[in-house]
Amino acid sequence: MLRLTIKKLIQGLLMVLIVSALTFALLSGAGGDALSGLRDNPQISQKTIEDLEKAYGFDRPFYARYTSWLASAVSGDLGESFTLRIPVRTVVWSRFVNTVILSLAALAIAIAASFTLAIVSVRYRSRLLSGFIETLILLTASTPRMVLALLALVISLKFAFAAATGGGFSFFQLVSGSIILAIPLISIFLAQLRDGLSDAMKEDFVLLARAKGLSEWTVITRHALRAALNPFLTIAGLSLGGLLGGSVIVETVLGWPGIGALMVSAVRGRDVPLVMGVVLIASVAVWFGNTAAEILQVVNDKRLRSGGLD
């Protein structure tokens, strides 16, 4: 377990370095910066523009600006947002918490629906139920999030559900946003769990559990389900990146104050410190999800603990 933790830490550090360097390079090569709007204003003198470029470091080469940002980030200072004029760490963290709330709610919905339907389908083996699950997988896999988000927006406007609470968002936004994010996950989770459970039910240890007189529900939930968990844990860990990516659409359309909507506004405003702060925390979140999934696999499977990590 210690070896796995050290390995994942090294991988995480390398990933953050590569992703942050690529993002910084792309932002630098895209042309324009936070002062582009001022340059087009005839009332702003060239001397003022030059002073601002020097103050923000825009006159320095790419590698010098990236090295300076990286050194500050290591010490916990992500700089100040050009557009919001507040510390990046403050605004990114508050928005990230909102996205985490939305993502955890979506994961809970997807896991609950997938586990329930997969277990019931294996337990009863009904042709009607199997057809329903196949249709559900097809629909949840093929329906774009954008369409669902627009539908939720229409419903909220029609029935006046979008009134924000004191926290800056409404209960309807939370429920509708989490359902929209959960729908694509249901297709992936349900297909994996159903196939995994079906294969596990044919294994010798399941036949042995039945021979001991255990009930079918006990055989499924205590024996077959554990054998089917590892592939599911891998997919669940990888799905975190998809949640963060999908939240951009959901948050923008529904007005959820999360990290996805913040990223869109930061890119539009060419706010490099804010974009880098979002990329940094999103990268760490994806790494954490994948690492947690691998650790849970080791905990669940004794074969991995006894040498499967090599």
Protein Blocks (a to p, Z undefined) as FASTA:
>chain_A
ZZmmmmmmmmmmmmmmmmmmmmmmmmmmngpafklmmmmpmkbcfklmmmmmmmnopmpc
fklmmmmmmmmmmnopabjafklopafklmmmmmmmmmmmmmmmmmmmmmmmmmmmmmmm
mmnopaklmmmmmmmmmmmmmmcfklmmmmmmmmmmmnopmbccfkopafklmmmmmmmm
mmmmmmmmmmmmmmmmmmmmmpmklmmmmmnopafklmmmmmmmmmmmmmmmmmmmmmmm
mmmmmmmmmmmmnopacfklmmmmmmmnopaklmmmmmmmmmmmmmmmmmmmmmmmmmmp
mklmnopmZZ
